């Protein structure tokens, strides 16, 4: 089996982490690498475990996404989905995963990636039982909201052969100068061709976040969701050779039941492309050797921000402490 290579890549989440805390970015992209190997240094193995941690809110969002994926896969196979059983099965999976995390099964050999690893359990954060029940209730509410969305109603009208569920895109984009390229990573929740043969991209959300589509903030910088949708549009143009004007993007917040269209035309696609190259240039500037994608921990300063450090999974090993 060929050895895995840690390639330099850009994604919306990587760029966000880099801007928030460069030390966290280092741990999340470079520090944990090869931590799955038996002969890895102990600190690298520990970083690999901490790399798997997610907060309960992140977990809830993942549970909803996975449940929707199972639902759509059953529909694609033309199998009927019984709503009550589907939601009950999702909650049961949550309970089993939560129990495994509480007993820290993820710390057993070979289980770091296979078992849920909750930040709250790793760092012994006290969470009242009613808060866990509220989380389960929120997941069920999101699943019921999903079944009420216009998106689900619309996709039932098009052949399932035109559906793509959980599309992971890995595309090299040629830089405008120098002849190099940047690898773009993106994961789209759901993509399908409309009856008008437009490519429609759906992004399920479960946070409180933005509820209105498009636009930029006061500093004329792309908002996180707008950047994400622009990146999806860019991925669609590059992967499926679709004209930007034929791409539609929707952020559907299942928690607030808000369905927001985002513009994905030529301007938004090129804006996302420019942002990608700007981010990549800055991210590469911290590499000790860009040619081999070599990163050194000490070259990445920590944010020392209490709001960031509080929920950082790597805080046990990070020497940077908020003032």
N, C-alpha and C positions, 0 to 999 in steps of 0.2 A: 504494500500500500504506500502510495506516494506521501511524502511529508507535507502537511498543510503549510501554506505560505501566508503570512500576514501581510496582505497587500494594502497599500495606502488607498483609502476610499472616503468618499463624502456621502453623508446622509443628513437628513434634517435633524435627527436626534444627535448624531455625532457633533454637528456644528453647534447645536444648542449647548451640549455639555462642554464643548471647548470654550465657548464664550462665558459660561457660568463659572467653571473651575477647571483650569488646565491640568491640575494634578489628578482630579477625578477622571478627566478625559484620558490621561496617560494610563491610569489603572484599568480603565474600562476597555481600552483599545489595545494597549501594549503589555501592561504589567501582568495580566492574567495568562498571556499566551503561553501555550505548552504546559499549563498547570494541570492538565489531564494526564500527563505522562508520569509513569512511576519514578523516573529518574529526575524529575523536576526538583528544583530547590524548594524547601519547605515554604518559604514566603510566597513563591509563585503558586504553589498548590493552594495556599490559603487565599490568595487573590482570586484564584479560579472559583473557589467556593463563594467568596463574597461577591464576585461578579454575577452570580445567579440570584442574588437577593432582590426581592421586590416588596414594596410596601403593600399593605392590604388594599389600598385604592388601585394600585397598578394591577394587583392580582384580580380584583373584581372586574376591571376592564378586560383583562385577558380572558377571564371566564366567559364573559358575554361574547367576545369575539369568537372564541372556540365553539360556543354553543350555536351561534349563528352559522358558523361554518358547517357544523354537523347538520343543521336544519337544511341549509341550501344544498348540501351534497345529497341528502335524501330526496329533495325535490328534483334535483338533476337526474337522479336514478329513477324518477317517477314513483317513488315510494311515498305513501301518505304519512304525514307527521301529525301525531296526536299531541296537541298543545300541552295538556296537563302532564302527560308522561314525559315529554321533552323537558319541561321546566323542572319536574321532580327529579329527573335523572341528573340534570345540571346541578341542583342543590346537593344531591347525594355525592356527586363527584367532589363538590366543594368541601363537604364534611370530611371525606376520606383524605383529601389532599391537606386540609387544615390539620388533621390529626397527625399525619406523617410529618408535617412541618414542625408541629409542636414538640414531637419527640426527636426532631433534628435528624430525620432519616437521610437528609441531603448530605450529612457529614459522614455517612458510611461510604466505604470504598466503592467507587463507580456509580454513586447515586447523585452526585452534585447536579447533573443536568437532568436527571430522570425524576427527581422528587421536588416538590414545591419547597422553596426556601423563603420564608417570610422574614422581612426585616424585623418585625415586632418580636418574633420568636428568637432570632439570633441575638438581638440586643436586649432581650427581656423587657420590652416595653409593655407596661401594664395597659391592657385594653379590656374594658368591662364587657361581660358576656352580651349585654344588650347591644353593644356597639357591633359585635360580630353578627348578631341577629339582624341588625339594621342593614349591614352590608349584604347579607344574604337576601333580605327583602328588596334592596336596591337592585340587585342582579335580576330578581324575578320581575320587578317592575320594568326594567330595561328590555327583558325578553318579551313581555307583553306589549311594550311600546313598539318593538320591532315588528311584531305581527300586525300592528295597526298602521305601519308606514305606507305612504304612497309608493315608495320604492319597491316594496314587496308586491304590491298590487300591480305595478307597472311591469315588473320582470316576469310575472306569470303570463304576460301577454306575448312574450317573445320566446322563440325556441331555446331550450336549455343548451343546445349546441353552441349558442352565442354567448354563453356565460363563461366567465373565468373567476374562480373562487380563490382568494388568498394568492395573488400573483406576486412572486418575489422577482424583482428586476435587478439585474447586475449589468450595467452598460458602461463601456468606456466612452467618454466624451472627449473629442479632440479639442485641445486648447487653441485659442485664436492666435497665440504667439508661441514660438519655440518648437512646435511640432509634437509636443508631448500630449498626454491624455490624463484624465481624471476618471477614476471608476466611481460611478454613481450607484448607490444602493437605495432601493425603495421597495416597500411592501404595500400593495394595494389590497384593501379588504375584498372588494368585489368590482368586477368590470363586466359590462355586457354591451352588445350592439342593440341599439334601439331599432324600431321599425323603420326609422329614417336613415339607418345605417350609421348613425353617430356613435362614437365610443363614449359610454357613460361610466364614470368612475364614482363609486360610492365609498365613503369613509365613515364607519360607525364610531361614534364617540360616546363616552359615558361620564365625562367630567362636567363641571359646571361651566367652564370655559366660554369661548365665544359662541354667540347664538346668531350673529348676523354675518352674512357672506361678504367676502372680498375686501379689497381696500388695503390701505397702509396706515401705520400709526402716525403720530404727530411729527415724528422725525423722518417721515417718508421712507421708512424701512418696512420691509414686508413683515406682516404679522405672522406668527408661527403657523397658523392654519392656512393662511393665504400662500405662504412659502411652500408648505406641504402640498397644497393643491397644484401650485405652479410646477413643482417638481414631478408630481404625477402626470401632469400634462406633458412635460418634457419627456418623461419616460414613455408615454404613449406615442408621442411623435417619433421618438427614436426606435422603439421596439416594434410598433405595428405600422410604422410609416404612415401615420394618420395626419392629415392636415390639422393644424391647431384649431381652426374654426369648426372642425368636426368633433371636437372633444368637449364633453360636459363633465363637470365635477360637482358633487354634492357632499357636504358634511352633514351627517344626520346625528344629532345628539339625542340619544335614546333616553337620557335622564330628564332632559327638559322638553323632549318631543318637538324640538325645533329642526326643521329641514331647510338648510341654507345652501342655495346654489352659489358657486364660486366661478367667476369668469376665468376661462382658460383659453384665451386667444393668443395670437402671435406675440402681443406685447407681454402678457403674463409669462409665457413660455420663455421668451428671451430674457426677461427680468430674472427668472429663476436660474437660467443658465449663467447669467452674469454673476449672480449671488454665489452660485456654486464655485465658480472659478476664483472669485475674490476670497471666499472662505478657504478654499484649498490652498491658495497661495500663502495665507497667514498660517494655516495649520502646518504646512510643509516647512515654514521658516523656523519652526521649533525642532525639527528633526536634526539630529547630529549628522546623519548621512541620508539625504533624501533619496539617493539612488537605490539604497538597500532598505529604505523605510526604517532606519535605525533610530529609535527614540531612547533617551536617557532620562531616568526619573527626575534627577536634580534640575533638568532644564525646564521643568513644568511647574511653575509656582502654584501654590494652593490659593483658593479664594479667601480663606479665613473669614467666611461669612456665616454667622450662626444659622441663618435660615437654610443655607445650602448644606453646611456640615451636619446639621441635626439629622437629616434623612439620608446622608451619604452612607452607602453600604461599606465603603472602604475605610471608614473613620478609625477603626481599630488599628490599622497599620499606618495610617497617614500621620506624619510628624507635624503637620500644619494644624494649629489650633486657633479658633477664633479668639479675638481679643476679649 
